[in-house]
Amino acid sequence: MSKVVLIYLFFIPSLVAFASDIKCTYNAQMKYNVQGGFKTETISFCTRSSGPKFFSINCKNNDCEALRSLKIKRKIKLGGIRGNPLFQLCHIVKGVPKRVFIQNKQSLRESTLCFFKDKSFVNVGFIYTTLQGRGSEREVI
């Protein structure tokens, strides 16, 4: 009985810590460059200290196209193409990269995000970190 209690005591606090780690913001204004000016949209997003640090609210339960696209194994070759390599990674995982400014009540944030068809997004740095951890499945030249 004491072994079960110890496992329970260690397991439950870690779940609570993970759940409380996510902080979501609703109705923030996102501004990004389009031909001839800027476009403004209202978005909701979440942040956390581990995993994707900045992501769309529809990824909160780990069920969105942005996160599913990173589970597909692919060989990645970077180089030989002009432009931001993180933008290249976004295109490789079938996303659309955008440099955005996000304004909420507390702050103005500049970020580079990768957007997907279901309107989900993650920061491009998370894509790099995730693919980097796959070792032989990627090839960077």
N, CA, C and O atoms as a MOPAC input file, in Angstrom:
PM7 MOZYME 1SCF
protein

 N      0.82400 1    -1.19700 1     0.00000 1
 C      0.00000 1     0.00000 1     0.00000 1
 C      0.86700 1     1.26000 1     0.00000 1
 O      0.55800 1     2.22400 1    -0.70100 1
 N      1.94500 1     1.25800 1     0.77700 1
 C      2.79500 1     2.44300 1     0.85200 1
 C      3.47300 1     2.73900 1    -0.48300 1
 O      3.70700 1     3.90600 1    -0.79700 1
 N      3.79900 1     1.70400 1    -1.28700 1
 C      4.40700 1     1.92200 1    -2.59700 1
 C      3.43800 1     2.63400 1    -3.53500 1
 O      3.83300 1     3.52200 1    -4.29100 1
 N      2.19200 1     2.24700 1    -3.48200 1
 C      1.17600 1     2.87500 1    -4.32500 1
 C      1.00200 1     4.33400 1    -3.94200 1
 O      0.87300 1     5.19200 1    -4.81500 1
 N      0.99700 1     4.62100 1    -2.67000 1
 C      0.83100 1     5.99000 1    -2.19900 1
 C      2.00600 1     6.84700 1    -2.64500 1
 O      1.80900 1     7.98200 1    -3.08000 1
 N      3.22400 1     6.32400 1    -2.54500 1
 C      4.40000 1     7.09500 1    -2.96900 1
 C      4.35000 1     7.40800 1    -4.46500 1
 O      4.63000 1     8.53600 1    -4.87200 1
 N      4.00100 1     6.43500 1    -5.26900 1
 C      3.88500 1     6.67600 1    -6.70800 1
 C      2.83300 1     7.72500 1    -6.96800 1
 O      3.04400 1     8.63600 1    -7.76800 1
 N      1.71700 1     7.61100 1    -6.30900 1
 C      0.62900 1     8.56700 1    -6.46400 1
 C      1.08100 1     9.97200 1    -6.07800 1
 O      0.78000 1    10.93400 1    -6.78500 1
 N      1.78900 1    10.09600 1    -4.98100 1
 C      2.23100 1    11.40700 1    -4.51400 1
 C      3.22100 1    12.05900 1    -5.47200 1
 O      3.21300 1    13.28100 1    -5.62100 1
 N      4.07600 1    11.26500 1    -6.12700 1
 C      5.03000 1    11.83500 1    -7.06600 1
 C      4.38500 1    12.14400 1    -8.41700 1
 O      4.76800 1    13.10800 1    -9.08000 1
 N      3.41100 1    11.33400 1    -8.82600 1
 C      2.79200 1    11.48600 1   -10.13800 1
 C      1.83500 1    12.67500 1   -10.18900 1
 O      1.88400 1    13.44500 1   -11.14900 1
 N      0.99000 1    12.84800 1    -9.21600 1
 C     -0.03100 1    13.90400 1    -9.22900 1
 C      0.57500 1    15.30900 1    -9.23100 1
 O      0.13800 1    16.13100 1   -10.03600 1
 N      1.55100 1    15.63600 1    -8.38400 1
 C      2.11700 1    16.98500 1    -8.44300 1
 C      2.73800 1    17.32800 1    -9.79900 1
 O      2.68900 1    18.48400 1   -10.22000 1
 N      3.32100 1    16.34100 1   -10.48900 1
 C      3.92300 1    16.64800 1   -11.78600 1
 C      2.84200 1    16.99100 1   -12.80600 1
 O      3.06500 1    17.85300 1   -13.65700 1
 N      1.69100 1    16.35100 1   -12.74800 1
 C      0.59200 1    16.70200 1   -13.64200 1
 C      0.07700 1    18.10100 1   -13.34800 1
 O     -0.20500 1    18.86600 1   -14.27000 1
 N     -0.04600 1    18.43700 1   -12.08300 1
 C     -0.52200 1    19.76400 1   -11.69900 1
 C      0.46200 1    20.83300 1   -12.16900 1
 O      0.05200 1    21.88900 1   -12.64900 1
 N      1.75900 1    20.56000 1   -12.03100 1
 C      2.77600 1    21.52600 1   -12.46200 1
 C      2.70900 1    21.73300 1   -13.96700 1
 O      2.83400 1    22.86400 1   -14.43800 1
 N      2.51300 1    20.64900 1   -14.73900 1
 C      2.42800 1    20.80000 1   -16.19100 1
 C      1.19400 1    21.60400 1   -16.58300 1
 O      1.27700 1    22.50800 1   -17.41500 1
 N      0.06400 1    21.28000 1   -15.99200 1
 C     -1.18500 1    21.97600 1   -16.33300 1
 C     -1.11400 1    23.45000 1   -15.96100 1
 O     -1.62600 1    24.29200 1   -16.69900 1
 N     -0.49400 1    23.78000 1   -14.84300 1
 C     -0.43000 1    25.17300 1   -14.41400 1
 C      0.64300 1    25.95800 1   -15.16900 1
 O      0.69800 1    27.18400 1   -15.07700 1
 N      1.49000 1    25.25700 1   -15.91000 1
 C      2.56100 1    25.88300 1   -16.66500 1
 C      2.02500 1    26.65500 1   -17.87400 1
 O      2.67500 1    27.59500 1   -18.33300 1
 N      0.86400 1    26.28200 1   -18.39500 1
 C      0.30300 1    26.92500 1   -19.58500 1
 C     -0.48900 1    28.16400 1   -19.18800 1
 O     -1.34800 1    28.12000 1   -18.30700 1
 N     -0.18000 1    29.26900 1   -19.85800 1
 C     -0.90700 1    30.53100 1   -19.64100 1
 C     -1.43700 1    31.00200 1   -20.99200 1
 O     -0.67700 1    31.13700 1   -21.95100 1
 N     -2.75000 1    31.25300 1   -21.06200 1
 C     -3.36800 1    31.63100 1   -22.33100 1
 C     -3.83300 1    33.08000 1   -22.30800 1
 O     -4.24000 1    33.60600 1   -21.27200 1
 N     -3.76400 1    33.70700 1   -23.46900 1
 C     -4.21000 1    35.08800 1   -23.66600 1
 C     -5.24900 1    35.08000 1   -24.77700 1
 O     -5.05200 1    34.46300 1   -25.82400 1
 N     -6.34200 1    35.76400 1   -24.54000 1
 C     -7.44000 1    35.80100 1   -25.50800 1
 C     -7.55400 1    37.19000 1   -26.12500 1
 O     -7.27100 1    38.19700 1   -25.47500 1
 N     -7.97100 1    37.23000 1   -27.37800 1
 C     -8.26400 1    38.47500 1   -28.08700 1
 C     -7.09300 1    39.46300 1   -28.15600 1
 O     -7.27200 1    40.66300 1   -27.94900 1
 N     -5.91200 1    38.95300 1   -28.44500 1
 C     -4.75400 1    39.82300 1   -28.68300 1
 C     -4.78200 1    40.25100 1   -30.14500 1
 O     -5.38200 1    39.57700 1   -30.98200 1
 N     -4.14300 1    41.35200 1   -30.44600 1
 C     -4.07100 1    41.85200 1   -31.81700 1
 C     -2.73800 1    41.44500 1   -32.43700 1
 O     -1.67100 1    41.72500 1   -31.89000 1
 N     -2.81800 1    40.77900 1   -33.58900 1
 C     -1.63000 1    40.36700 1   -34.31700 1
 C     -1.55900 1    41.20100 1   -35.59700 1
 O     -2.54000 1    41.32300 1   -36.33000 1
 N     -0.40100 1    41.76100 1   -35.84700 1
 C     -0.18800 1    42.60000 1   -37.02700 1
 C      0.98100 1    42.01500 1   -37.80900 1
 O      2.02200 1    41.69100 1   -37.23800 1
 N      0.79800 1    41.88000 1   -39.12800 1
 C      1.88400 1    41.37700 1   -39.96400 1
 C      1.85100 1    42.05300 1   -41.32300 1
 O      0.83200 1    42.59900 1   -41.74700 1
 N      2.99000 1    42.00200 1   -41.99200 1
 C      3.17800 1    42.68700 1   -43.26400 1
 C      2.53600 1    41.89400 1   -44.40100 1
 O      2.71600 1    40.68100 1   -44.50700 1
 N      1.78800 1    42.59500 1   -45.24500 1
 C      1.26700 1    42.04700 1   -46.48900 1
 C      1.63700 1    43.03200 1   -47.58800 1
 O      2.07100 1    44.14600 1   -47.29500 1
 N      1.47700 1    42.64600 1   -48.82200 1
 C      1.83700 1    43.55700 1   -49.91100 1
 C      1.09600 1    44.87700 1   -49.74900 1
 O     -0.13400 1    44.91200 1   -49.70200 1
 N      1.84900 1    45.94600 1   -49.66500 1
 C      1.25700 1    47.27100 1   -49.59100 1
 C      0.85700 1    47.73700 1   -48.20800 1
 O      0.20500 1    48.77400 1   -48.08800 1
 N      1.21900 1    47.01900 1   -47.16100 1
 C      0.87400 1    47.49800 1   -45.82500 1
 C      0.85900 1    46.39300 1   -44.78600 1
 O      1.56800 1    45.39200 1   -44.89600 1
 N      0.02400 1    46.60700 1   -43.76700 1
 C     -0.08900 1    45.65300 1   -42.67600 1
 C     -1.51500 1    45.14600 1   -42.56700 1
 O     -2.46600 1    45.84700 1   -42.91300 1
 N     -1.65400 1    43.91900 1   -42.08200 1
 C     -2.96300 1    43.34200 1   -41.80400 1
 C     -3.02900 1    43.06300 1   -40.30900 1
 O     -2.04100 1    42.64100 1   -39.70800 1
 N     -4.19400 1    43.30000 1   -39.70800 1
 C     -4.38000 1    43.05600 1   -38.27900 1
 C     -5.45600 1    41.99800 1   -38.08900 1
 O     -6.51300 1    42.05600 1   -38.71700 1
 N     -5.18100 1    41.02700 1   -37.21700 1
 C     -6.13800 1    39.97500 1   -36.88200 1
 C     -6.18700 1    39.81800 1   -35.36200 1
 O     -5.23000 1    40.15100 1   -34.66400 1
 N     -7.30600 1    39.31200 1   -34.86200 1
 C     -7.43300 1    38.98500 1   -33.44500 1
 C     -7.09800 1    37.51100 1   -33.27600 1
 O     -7.63800 1    36.66300 1   -33.98600 1
 N     -6.20600 1    37.20300 1   -32.33300 1
 C     -5.81400 1    35.81400 1   -32.07700 1
 C     -5.84300 1    35.52600 1   -30.58300 1
 O     -5.83800 1    36.43600 1   -29.75400 1
 N     -5.87200 1    34.24600 1   -30.26500 1
 C     -5.70700 1    33.77000 1   -28.89200 1
 C     -4.51500 1    32.82500 1   -28.90900 1
 O     -4.36500 1    32.02800 1   -29.83600 1
 N     -3.67500 1    32.91000 1   -27.89900 1
 C     -2.46700 1    32.09400 1   -27.87700 1
 C     -2.14800 1    31.68000 1   -26.44800 1
 O     -2.70100 1    32.21700 1   -25.48800 1
 N     -1.24800 1    30.71500 1   -26.32900 1
 C     -0.78600 1    30.24000 1   -25.02600 1
 C      0.73400 1    30.26100 1   -24.99600 1
 O      1.38800 1    30.21600 1   -26.03700 1
 N      1.28300 1    30.33000 1   -23.79600 1
 C      2.72400 1    30.24500 1   -23.58700 1
 C      2.97300 1    29.23000 1   -22.48100 1
 O      2.10800 1    28.98500 1   -21.64000 1
 N      4.16000 1    28.64700 1   -22.49300 1
 C      4.59800 1    27.77900 1   -21.40100 1
 C      6.11100 1    27.70400 1   -21.42300 1
 O      6.74700 1    28.08600 1   -22.40500 1
 N      6.67800 1    27.21400 1   -20.34900 1
 C      8.13400 1    27.22200 1   -20.24000 1
 C      8.79200 1    26.03300 1   -20.92100 1
 O      9.99600 1    26.07900 1   -21.17400 1
 N      8.04900 1    24.95500 1   -21.23300 1
 C      8.64300 1    23.80100 1   -21.90600 1
 C      7.81800 1    23.45500 1   -23.13800 1
 O      6.65800 1    23.85000 1   -23.25200 1
 N      8.42500 1    22.71900 1   -24.05300 1
 C      7.71900 1    22.39200 1   -25.29700 1
 C      7.61300 1    23.63900 1   -26.15600 1
 O      8.49600 1    24.49600 1   -26.11800 1
 N      6.52400 1    23.74900 1   -26.94000 1
 C      6.38100 1    24.98200 1   -27.71500 1
 C      6.14700 1    26.13700 1   -26.74800 1
 O      5.20000 1    26.10700 1   -25.96200 1
 N      6.98500 1    27.12800 1   -26.80100 1
 C      6.89800 1    28.22900 1   -25.83400 1
 C      5.78300 1    29.21000 1   -26.18400 1
 O      5.28400 1    29.91900 1   -25.31000 1
 N      5.39300 1    29.25300 1   -27.45100 1
 C      4.37800 1    30.19100 1   -27.90900 1
 C      3.57300 1    29.46900 1   -28.98300 1
 O      4.13700 1    29.07800 1   -30.00500 1
 N      2.27800 1    29.28300 1   -28.78200 1
 C      1.48100 1    28.48200 1   -29.70800 1
 C      0.02500 1    28.90800 1   -29.68600 1
 O     -0.42900 1    29.55400 1   -28.74200 1
 N     -0.71100 1    28.54000 1   -30.74200 1
 C     -2.12600 1    28.89500 1   -30.82900 1
 C     -2.92400 1    28.12500 1   -29.79100 1
 O     -2.53800 1    27.03700 1   -29.36600 1
 N     -4.02700 1    28.70300 1   -29.39800 1
 C     -4.83800 1    28.10400 1   -28.33800 1
 C     -5.39900 1    26.74800 1   -28.74900 1
 O     -5.65200 1    25.90400 1   -27.88900 1
 N     -5.59900 1    26.52100 1   -30.05700 1
 C     -6.10400 1    25.21500 1   -30.47300 1
 C     -5.04100 1    24.11800 1   -30.38300 1
 O     -5.34500 1    22.95400 1   -30.64500 1
 N     -3.80500 1    24.46100 1   -30.01900 1
 C     -2.76400 1    23.46100 1   -29.76100 1
 C     -2.64400 1    23.14400 1   -28.26400 1
 O     -1.81900 1    22.31900 1   -27.87200 1
 N     -3.44600 1    23.78300 1   -27.44600 1
 C     -3.33700 1    23.64400 1   -25.99400 1
 C     -3.42400 1    22.18900 1   -25.54000 1
 O     -2.74400 1    21.80200 1   -24.59000 1
 N     -4.24800 1    21.37900 1   -26.20300 1
 C     -4.40000 1    19.96700 1   -25.83000 1
 C     -3.58800 1    19.04200 1   -26.73900 1
 O     -3.89900 1    17.85800 1   -26.87100 1
 N     -2.54900 1    19.59400 1   -27.36100 1
 C     -1.63400 1    18.84000 1   -28.23000 1
 C     -2.33700 1    18.20100 1   -29.42300 1
 O     -1.88600 1    17.16900 1   -29.92000 1
 N     -3.43800 1    18.79600 1   -29.89100 1
 C     -4.15500 1    18.24400 1   -31.03400 1
 C     -4.40400 1    19.34400 1   -32.05500 1
 O     -5.49100 1    19.91800 1   -32.11500 1
 N     -3.38900 1    19.62800 1   -32.85200 1
 C     -3.50700 1    20.64300 1   -33.89100 1
 C     -2.55900 1    20.26900 1   -35.02700 1
 O     -1.62700 1    19.48700 1   -34.83900 1
 N     -2.80300 1    20.82300 1   -36.18000 1
 C     -1.97700 1    20.50600 1   -37.34600 1
 C     -0.51600 1    20.90200 1   -37.13700 1
 O      0.38600 1    20.21200 1   -37.61100 1
 N     -0.28000 1    22.00000 1   -36.43500 1
 C      1.10100 1    22.45100 1   -36.19500 1
 C      1.90700 1    21.37700 1   -35.47500 1
 O      3.04700 1    21.10900 1   -35.85500 1
 N      1.34300 1    20.76400 1   -34.45000 1
 C      2.07200 1    19.74300 1   -33.70000 1
 C      2.07400 1    18.40200 1   -34.42600 1
 O      3.07000 1    17.68100 1   -34.38100 1
 N      0.97500 1    18.05700 1   -35.09400 1
 C      0.93800 1    16.80200 1   -35.86100 1
 C      1.97900 1    16.81600 1   -36.97900 1
 O      2.58100 1    15.78400 1   -37.27200 1
 N      2.19700 1    17.97400 1   -37.60600 1
 C      3.15400 1    18.05500 1   -38.71300 1
 C      4.58100 1    17.75500 1   -38.25300 1
 O      5.41300 1    17.32900 1   -39.05500 1
 N      4.86400 1    17.97100 1   -36.99000 1
 C      6.21300 1    17.71400 1   -36.47800 1
 C      6.43300 1    16.24700 1   -36.13500 1
 O      7.56700 1    15.84400 1   -35.87800 1
 N      5.37700 1    15.44200 1   -36.12500 1
 C      5.50500 1    14.01200 1   -35.82500 1
 C      5.87500 1    13.20100 1   -37.06000 1
 O      6.28400 1    12.04500 1   -36.95000 1
 N      5.73000 1    13.80800 1   -38.23800 1
 C      6.04100 1    13.11000 1   -39.49000 1
 C      7.55400 1    13.08300 1   -39.67300 1
 O      8.21500 1    14.11800 1   -39.60000 1
 N      8.09500 1    11.88900 1   -39.91200 1
 C      9.53900 1    11.77500 1   -40.12200 1
 C      9.88900 1    12.25400 1   -41.52000 1
 O      9.24700 1    11.85700 1   -42.49300 1
 N     10.89100 1    13.09400 1   -41.62700 1
 C     11.34000 1    13.60300 1   -42.91900 1
 C     12.84500 1    13.82700 1   -42.88200 1
 O     13.43000 1    14.08100 1   -41.82900 1
 N     13.44000 1    13.72700 1   -44.03000 1
 C     14.84100 1    14.11800 1   -44.17000 1
 C     14.87000 1    15.59100 1   -44.51000 1
 O     14.14300 1    16.04200 1   -45.39400 1
 N     15.68400 1    16.32400 1   -43.83200 1
 C     15.71200 1    17.77300 1   -44.00200 1
 C     17.08200 1    18.19000 1   -44.51300 1
 O     18.11000 1    17.82000 1   -43.94400 1
 N     17.08400 1    18.95200 1   -45.57500 1
 C     18.32200 1    19.51600 1   -46.10100 1
 C     18.15900 1    21.02300 1   -46.13700 1
 O     17.27800 1    21.54900 1   -46.81600 1
 N     19.00000 1    21.69900 1   -45.41300 1
 C     18.99900 1    23.16000 1   -45.42600 1
 C     20.24900 1    23.64100 1   -46.14000 1
 O     21.29600 1    22.99600 1   -46.09000 1
 N     20.13000 1    24.74500 1   -46.78300 1
 C     21.28600 1    25.31400 1   -47.45900 1
 C     21.02700 1    25.44900 1   -48.94100 1
 O     20.16400 1    24.77400 1   -49.50300 1
 N     21.77100 1    26.31500 1   -49.55500 1
 C     21.63400 1    26.51700 1   -50.98100 1
 C     20.44300 1    27.39000 1   -51.36500 1
 O     20.29000 1    27.75700 1   -52.53000 1
 N     19.62500 1    27.71400 1   -50.41700 1
 C     18.45400 1    28.55300 1   -50.68100 1
 C     18.63900 1    29.83800 1   -49.88100 1
 O     19.02900 1    29.80500 1   -48.71400 1
 N     18.36100 1    30.94600 1   -50.51100 1
 C     18.48000 1    32.22300 1   -49.80900 1
 C     17.32000 1    32.37100 1   -48.84100 1
 O     16.24500 1    31.80000 1   -49.02900 1
 N     17.56600 1    33.14700 1   -47.81400 1
 C     16.49700 1    33.43800 1   -46.86900 1
 C     16.74200 1    32.83200 1   -45.50500 1
 O     17.74300 1    32.15400 1   -45.27300 1
 N     15.82400 1    33.08400 1   -44.62500 1
 C     15.88900 1    32.63400 1   -43.24900 1
 C     15.74400 1    31.10900 1   -43.18100 1
 O     14.74200 1    30.57600 1   -43.65800 1
 N     16.72600 1    30.38900 1   -42.59700 1
 C     16.61700 1    28.92800 1   -42.52100 1
 C     15.42100 1    28.46200 1   -41.69500 1
 O     14.88200 1    27.38600 1   -41.95200 1
 N     14.99700 1    29.25300 1   -40.70900 1
 C     13.81800 1    28.87100 1   -39.93300 1
 C     12.55900 1    28.97200 1   -40.78200 1
 O     11.63100 1    28.18300 1   -40.60100 1
 N     12.50900 1    29.92600 1   -41.70100 1
 C     11.38900 1    30.00400 1   -42.65100 1
 C     11.38800 1    28.74800 1   -43.52600 1
 O     10.33100 1    28.19000 1   -43.82200 1
 N     12.58400 1    28.30900 1   -43.93800 1
 C     12.68800 1    27.08900 1   -44.74400 1
 C     12.12000 1    25.89100 1   -43.99200 1
 O     11.40100 1    25.07800 1   -44.57300 1
 N     12.43800 1    25.77700 1   -42.70200 1
 C     11.90900 1    24.67000 1   -41.90400 1
 C     10.39300 1    24.72300 1   -41.83100 1
 O      9.73500 1    23.68500 1   -41.90400 1
 N      9.83400 1    25.90300 1   -41.68900 1
 C      8.39300 1    26.06000 1   -41.64600 1
 C      7.77400 1    25.54200 1   -42.94900 1
 O      6.77100 1    24.83000 1   -42.91200 1
 N      8.35100 1    25.88600 1   -44.07900 1
 C      7.84400 1    25.39900 1   -45.36500 1
 C      7.96400 1    23.87800 1   -45.47100 1
 O      7.07100 1    23.22300 1   -46.00900 1
 N      9.05900 1    23.31400 1   -44.96100 1
 C      9.27900 1    21.86400 1   -45.01900 1
 C      8.17300 1    21.11600 1   -44.28300 1
 O      7.75900 1    20.04600 1   -44.72900 1
 N      7.68100 1    21.65800 1   -43.15700 1
 C      6.61600 1    20.98600 1   -42.39000 1
 C      5.22600 1    21.43700 1   -42.84900 1
 O      4.23700 1    21.24100 1   -42.14300 1
 N      5.16400 1    22.04400 1   -44.04100 1
 C      3.90400 1    22.44000 1   -44.69800 1
 C      3.19700 1    23.60000 1   -44.01200 1
 O      1.96800 1    23.67400 1   -44.00100 1
 N      3.98500 1    24.50400 1   -43.44200 1
 C      3.42900 1    25.69900 1   -42.82400 1
 C      3.78600 1    26.94500 1   -43.62200 1
 O      4.51200 1    26.88800 1   -44.61400 1
 N      3.25500 1    28.07000 1   -43.15800 1
 C      3.52800 1    29.36600 1   -43.78100 1
 C      4.14000 1    30.27300 1   -42.70600 1
 O      3.46900 1    30.60400 1   -41.72700 1
 N      5.40700 1    30.67800 1   -42.87700 1
 C      6.05200 1    31.51400 1   -41.86700 1
 C      5.63200 1    32.98000 1   -41.98900 1
 O      5.45000 1    33.50000 1   -43.09000 1
 N      5.48200 1    33.62900 1   -40.83900 1
 C      5.18000 1    35.06100 1   -40.81300 1
 C      5.89100 1    35.69300 1   -39.62500 1
 O      5.91000 1    35.14300 1   -38.52400 1
 N      6.46600 1    36.84400 1   -39.87100 1
 C      7.01600 1    37.66600 1   -38.78700 1
 C      5.87600 1    38.56000 1   -38.33200 1
 O      5.31100 1    39.30200 1   -39.13500 1
 N      5.53100 1    38.49600 1   -37.04400 1
 C      4.33800 1    39.17700 1   -36.55100 1
 C      4.65600 1    40.02900 1   -35.32400 1
 O      5.66200 1    39.82900 1   -34.64200 1
 N      3.77000 1    40.97600 1   -35.07200 1
 C      3.78100 1    41.76800 1   -33.84300 1
 C      2.46700 1    41.46900 1   -33.13600 1
 O      1.39600 1    41.56200 1   -33.73600 1
 N      2.55200 1    41.11000 1   -31.86100 1
 C      1.35300 1    40.76500 1   -31.10900 1
 C      1.22300 1    41.70500 1   -29.92100 1
 O      2.13200 1    41.82600 1   -29.09900 1
 N      0.07700 1    42.36600 1   -29.84900 1
 C     -0.20500 1    43.33600 1   -28.78700 1
 C     -1.33100 1    42.78900 1   -27.91500 1
 O     -2.42200 1    42.49200 1   -28.40100 1
 N     -1.04900 1    42.66200 1   -26.62600 1
 C     -2.13200 1    42.38600 1   -25.67900 1
 C     -2.06700 1    43.46200 1   -24.60100 1
 O     -1.29200 1    44.41200 1   -24.72000 1
 N     -2.85700 1    43.32300 1   -23.57100 1
 C     -2.92400 1    44.36200 1   -22.53900 1
 C     -1.57500 1    44.60300 1   -21.86300 1
 O     -1.25800 1    45.73200 1   -21.48700 1
 N     -0.77900 1    43.53500 1   -21.70800 1
 C      0.46600 1    43.64900 1   -20.95800 1
 C      1.66400 1    44.08200 1   -21.79600 1
 O      2.54100 1    44.78700 1   -21.29700 1
 N      1.71600 1    43.66400 1   -23.08300 1
 C      2.96900 1    43.88900 1   -23.79700 1
 C      2.79900 1    43.83600 1   -25.31000 1
 O      1.75900 1    43.44200 1   -25.83700 1
 N      3.86800 1    44.25100 1   -25.98400 1
 C      3.98900 1    44.10600 1   -27.42800 1
 C      5.10900 1    43.09700 1   -27.66200 1
 O      6.20500 1    43.24900 1   -27.12200 1
 N      4.84300 1    42.08700 1   -28.44700 1
 C      5.80800 1    41.02100 1   -28.68000 1
 C      6.03400 1    40.87400 1   -30.17700 1
 O      5.08300 1    40.88900 1   -30.95900 1
 N      7.28600 1    40.73300 1   -30.57300 1
 C      7.61600 1    40.41700 1   -31.95700 1
 C      8.02000 1    38.95700 1   -32.00400 1
 O      8.78800 1    38.50200 1   -31.15600 1
 N      7.51800 1    38.21900 1   -32.97600 1
 C      7.82000 1    36.79700 1   -33.05100 1
 C      7.75500 1    36.32500 1   -34.49400 1
 O      7.13600 1    36.97400 1   -35.33700 1
 N      8.38800 1    35.20400 1   -34.77700 1
 C      8.27100 1    34.55800 1   -36.07200 1
 C      7.51900 1    33.26100 1   -35.84400 1
 O      7.97700 1    32.38200 1   -35.11300 1
 N      6.35700 1    33.14900 1   -36.47800 1
 C      5.46900 1    32.01600 1   -36.26900 1
 C      5.28900 1    31.23500 1   -37.55200 1
 O      5.46400 1    31.76900 1   -38.64700 1
 N      4.93700 1    29.96400 1   -37.41200 1
 C      4.63800 1    29.09700 1   -38.54100 1
 C      3.15400 1    28.74700 1   -38.45200 1
 O      2.71200 1    28.13600 1   -37.47900 1
 N      2.38400 1    29.14000 1   -39.47900 1
 C      0.92900 1    28.96300 1   -39.49200 1
 C      0.54300 1    27.76900 1   -40.35700 1
 O      1.20500 1    27.46700 1   -41.34900 1
 N     -0.54200 1    27.09300 1   -39.96600 1
 C     -1.01800 1    25.90300 1   -40.67000 1
 C     -2.47100 1    26.07100 1   -41.09200 1
 O     -3.14500 1    27.01000 1   -40.66800 1
 N     -2.95600 1    25.14500 1   -41.93900 1
 C     -4.29100 1    25.26400 1   -42.52800 1
 C     -5.41000 1    25.35300 1   -41.50000 1
 O     -6.41600 1    26.01900 1   -41.74400 1
 N     -5.25300 1    24.69100 1   -40.34800 1
 C     -6.31300 1    24.72400 1   -39.32200 1
 C     -6.21300 1    25.96600 1   -38.42900 1
 O     -6.84900 1    26.04000 1   -37.37800 1
 N     -5.40700 1    26.93900 1   -38.86400 1
 C     -5.16700 1    28.21100 1   -38.16800 1
 C     -4.33500 1    28.04300 1   -36.89400 1
 O     -4.24200 1    28.96400 1   -36.08300 1
 N     -3.73700 1    26.87200 1   -36.72400 1
 C     -2.82800 1    26.68600 1   -35.59400 1
 C     -1.47300 1    27.26700 1   -35.95900 1
 O     -1.15100 1    27.43300 1   -37.13600 1
 N     -0.68000 1    27.57600 1   -34.93500 1
 C      0.66800 1    28.09200 1   -35.15800 1
 C      1.55800 1    27.76100 1   -33.97900 1
 O      1.08800 1    27.55300 1   -32.86000 1
 N      2.85600 1    27.71400 1   -34.24800 1
 C      3.88800 1    27.58200 1   -33.21700 1
 C      5.02700 1    28.50700 1   -33.61400 1
 O      5.14700 1    28.89700 1   -34.77500 1
 N      5.85500 1    28.85100 1   -32.65000 1
 C      7.02400 1    29.66500 1   -32.97300 1
 C      8.02300 1    28.81200 1   -33.76200 1
 O      8.17500 1    27.62300 1   -33.48300 1
 N      8.69700 1    29.40700 1   -34.73600 1
 C      9.58900 1    28.64900 1   -35.61500 1
 C     10.77700 1    28.06400 1   -34.85500 1
 O     11.32000 1    27.03900 1   -35.26700 1
 N     11.18300 1    28.68100 1   -33.77400 1
 C     12.27100 1    28.13000 1   -32.96600 1
 C     11.92700 1    26.75800 1   -32.41500 1
 O     12.80400 1    25.90200 1   -32.29500 1
 N     10.66500 1    26.53600 1   -32.08100 1
 C     10.22500 1    25.22700 1   -31.57800 1
 C     10.33900 1    24.17000 1   -32.67900 1
 O     10.70000 1    23.02700 1   -32.40000 1
 N     10.04000 1    24.53400 1   -33.90500 1
 C     10.17400 1    23.59200 1   -35.01900 1
 C     11.63600 1    23.17300 1   -35.15100 1
 O     11.93600 1    21.98800 1   -35.29600 1
 N     12.53500 1    24.14100 1   -35.10000 1
 C     13.96700 1    23.84500 1   -35.20100 1
 C     14.40900 1    22.91400 1   -34.06900 1
 O     15.08500 1    21.91500 1   -34.31200 1
 N     14.03000 1    23.24100 1   -32.84600 1
 C     14.43100 1    22.43900 1   -31.68000 1
 C     13.89400 1    21.01800 1   -31.79200 1
 O     14.61000 1    20.06300 1   -31.48800 1
 N     12.64500 1    20.86500 1   -32.22300 1
 C     12.03700 1    19.54200 1   -32.35500 1
 C     12.74500 1    18.72000 1   -33.42500 1
 O     13.08700 1    17.56100 1   -33.19100 1
 N     12.96500 1    19.30000 1   -34.57500 1
 C     13.61100 1    18.56000 1   -35.65600 1
 C     15.08200 1    18.30100 1   -35.37200 1
 O     15.62700 1    17.29000 1   -35.81600 1
 N     15.72500 1    19.18800 1   -34.64800 1
 C     17.13200 1    19.01900 1   -34.29500 1
 C     17.31800 1    17.79000 1   -33.41500 1
 O     18.33300 1    17.10300 1   -33.52200 1
 N     16.36500 1    17.50700 1   -32.55700 1
 C     16.47000 1    16.38000 1   -31.63800 1
 C     16.29600 1    15.02800 1   -32.28200 1
 O     16.39200 1    14.00900 1   -31.59800 1
 N     16.04000 1    14.98100 1   -33.59100 1
 C     15.78600 1    13.70800 1   -34.25800 1
 C     17.03800 1    13.05700 1   -34.85200 1
 O     16.94900 1    11.98700 1   -35.45500 1
 N     18.17600 1    13.67600 1   -34.69200 1
 C     19.43900 1    13.06900 1   -35.13000 1
 C     19.49000 1    12.69400 1   -36.58200 1
 O     19.47100 1    13.56900 1   -37.44700 1
 N     19.55600 1    11.37000 1   -36.88200 1
 C     19.78400 1    10.91100 1   -38.24800 1
 C     18.60300 1    11.15500 1   -39.18800 1
 O     18.74600 1    10.99100 1   -40.39900 1
 N     17.46000 1    11.53600 1   -38.66400 1
 C     16.30600 1    11.79300 1   -39.52800 1
 C     16.43200 1    13.13700 1   -40.24400 1
 O     15.64200 1    13.44700 1   -41.13500 1
 N     17.41200 1    13.92000 1   -39.85800 1
 C     17.58000 1    15.20200 1   -40.52100 1
 C     18.99000 1    15.27600 1   -41.10000 1
 O     19.90300 1    14.60000 1   -40.62400 1
 N     19.15000 1    16.07100 1   -42.08800 1
 C     20.46600 1    16.27600 1   -42.68900 1
 C     20.57400 1    17.75800 1   -42.99000 1
 O     19.85400 1    18.27400 1   -43.84500 1
 N     21.44900 1    18.43300 1   -42.30900 1
 C     21.62800 1    19.86200 1   -42.51600 1
 C     22.92800 1    20.06300 1   -43.27200 1
 O     23.98300 1    19.60600 1   -42.83200 1
 N     22.85700 1    20.75200 1   -44.42400 1
 C     24.07700 1    20.98700 1   -45.21500 1
 C     24.27200 1    22.48500 1   -45.38500 1
 O     25.23600 1    22.91500 1   -46.01700 1

